[in-house]
Each structure stands twice: as C-alpha cells, then as structure tokens.
C-alpha cells in the first residue's frame, strides 16, 4: 500500500476515533455501570472493530457510488458479525457501553489502530 493511501487511512481512523470519543461524552453518570448481558469483551470488540474499519477503508478506496457502497458495507458488516459469532444488537450494546467508559474505549481503539498499522506494515490488510 502506498504512503498516501496509508496516510489517508490513518487520518480516517483518527477522525472516526475522535468523533466517537466526543459523541460518547454526554451520557448520564447513572447509566455508566450498567453492563449489558451480552457485552463483548475488550478483545472481542478489538477484533470486530479492526474488521469493520478495514472494510470501511477498502470500500472507500474503491470509489463506489454511495448506494453501492452502503449496500456492500451492510453485506460485509453482516459477514463480520457472522464470522465473530455475534449479532448486530450485541455489537451495538457493547459499543454503547464502551462509549460510556472512555478509558476502556480509548484502550480498545489504541489496540485497533496499532493492530491495523501492523497489518498494513506487513501487507496483510485482508
């Protein structure tokens, strides 16, 4: 992968992470400690998020029109959930929980970004 694509990909991950971080800060304190029954572990979230971000990046590089890109993303997202043996609801519940716990969420995204960088350096982004 050439450097300009790698830089664009890194910027995309950074912007997405910052956006998510700020979007998650307005939750009430009373709901912070309620763990969903189907909560994914941090390592499970890392695996799913790596696959989701690699898929998003691959689709954005292909320059599909918006409708085609969204259709393909929905298909691949369902496949990612299937591969990880989780439901979309389980992912959403876990994502919302981790958004409310910024230290855990930051730690998860540090691992996601580092893992994607290692995969990219090894030419293994599939």
Phi and psi in degrees as a GROMACS rama.xvg file:
@    title "Ramachandran Plot"
@    xaxis  label "Phi"
@    yaxis  label "Psi"
@TYPE xy
-77.268  165.773  UNK-2
-65.1751  -35.2395  UNK-3
-67.1616  -38.1064  UNK-4
-68.6958  -41.4119  UNK-5
-62.6014  -42.3356  UNK-6
-65.6513  -42.688  UNK-7
-61.9794  -41.0092  UNK-8
-64.1787  -44.2317  UNK-9
-62.0385  -43.4793  UNK-10
-61.2439  -40.7217  UNK-11
-61.0042  -46.5928  UNK-12
-63.6669  -43.2102  UNK-13
-63.3743  -46.2068  UNK-14
-64.3091  -43.0729  UNK-15
-62.0572  -42.7194  UNK-16
-63.8695  -45.3451  UNK-17
-65.018  -41.1455  UNK-18
-61.157  -45.7721  UNK-19
-65.0849  -39.1174  UNK-20
-61.2849  -47.3176  UNK-21
-71.7833  -31.7238  UNK-22
-68.9758  -25.8104  UNK-23
-91.3407  -3.81813  UNK-24
-82.3904  -10.9434  UNK-25
-95.7165  20.8301  UNK-26
-80.8027  151.415  UNK-27
-75.3176  150.126  UNK-28
-65.709  -32.893  UNK-29
-64.1001  -25.9207  UNK-30
-91.81  -0.631204  UNK-31
-66.7812  -37.3154  UNK-32
-90.7783  1.1515  UNK-33
-85.1176  105.398  UNK-34
-86.8727  132.97  UNK-35
-66.3028  149.017  UNK-36
-61.1145  -32.0071  UNK-37
-99.9852  26.1431  UNK-38
-59.6115  129.243  UNK-39
-76.6827  144.597  UNK-40
-68.5086  165.175  UNK-41
-58.7383  -41.8866  UNK-42
-67.4229  -34.653  UNK-43
-67.1019  -41.5975  UNK-44
-62.5734  -41.0389  UNK-45
-57.7862  -49.0078  UNK-46
-60.0819  -44.1014  UNK-47
-66.9422  -45.3972  UNK-48
-64.6702  -36.7723  UNK-49
-59.5071  -49.4831  UNK-50
-63.0572  -40.2815  UNK-51
-64.5533  -45.998  UNK-52
-69.7456  -35.6885  UNK-53
-65.1234  -40.8865  UNK-54
-64.5742  -46.1404  UNK-55
-58.3023  -44.0682  UNK-56
-64.8005  -44.3143  UNK-57
-61.212  -41.2141  UNK-58
-69.0588  -36.2587  UNK-59
-69.4011  -31.5579  UNK-60
-70.4757  -29.7185  UNK-61
-72.9015  -13.6047  UNK-62
57.537  41.3338  UNK-63
-71.4867  157.527  UNK-64
-69.0961  163.768  UNK-65
-57.2278  -45.7578  UNK-66
-63.0787  -44.575  UNK-67
-64.6047  -42.0844  UNK-68
-62.2311  -44.3837  UNK-69
-65.3585  -38.8723  UNK-70
-64.6788  -46.9997  UNK-71
-63.8004  -40.4942  UNK-72
-62.3957  -42.2187  UNK-73
-60.3623  -42.7123  UNK-74
-62.9684  -50.3451  UNK-75
-65.9114  -36.215  UNK-76
-63.2061  -42.5364  UNK-77
-61.7975  -38.8494  UNK-78
-66.7725  -38.3331  UNK-79
-62.4317  -46.6697  UNK-80
-62.0685  -40.4425  UNK-81
-63.6656  -44.5977  UNK-82
-62.2823  -32.8155  UNK-83
-93.3055  1.94534  UNK-84
58.962  45.159  UNK-85
-132.777  164.794  UNK-86
-100.287  163.491  UNK-87
-63.4964  -37.5152  UNK-88
-62.7851  -41.6045  UNK-89
-62.5382  -42.0079  UNK-90
-63.1778  -47.4511  UNK-91
-61.7974  -44.084  UNK-92
-61.0311  -43.5468  UNK-93
-67.5499  -41.9094  UNK-94
-61.0037  -45.9459  UNK-95
-62.2379  -41.0219  UNK-96
-61.5376  -49.8451  UNK-97
-66.4185  -30.6202  UNK-98
-59.9041  -35.5429  UNK-99
-77.563  -12.4039  UNK-100
-119.327  82.7478  UNK-101
-61.912  -33.7741  UNK-102
-65.1297  -44.0175  UNK-103
-66.18  -41.1396  UNK-104
-64.9792  -43.1983  UNK-105
-60.9181  -42.2912  UNK-106
-62.5684  -43.499  UNK-107
-59.1509  -47.33  UNK-108
-71.5521  -27.9156  UNK-109
-61.1716  -44.081  UNK-110
-67.2214  -41.5997  UNK-111
-59.4518  -49.343  UNK-112
-63.8839  -44.7573  UNK-113
-62.7344  -41.6949  UNK-114
-65.6089  -41.5616  UNK-115
-66.2417  -38.9999  UNK-116
-62.7958  -40.5657  UNK-117
-65.749  -44.7954  UNK-118
-59.6304  -42.258  UNK-119
-64.9733  -43.466  UNK-120
-62.7946  -33.517  UNK-121
-87.336  -0.779198  UNK-122
67.6916  34.2168  UNK-123
-123.352  52.1486  UNK-124
-93.2561  27.4659  UNK-125
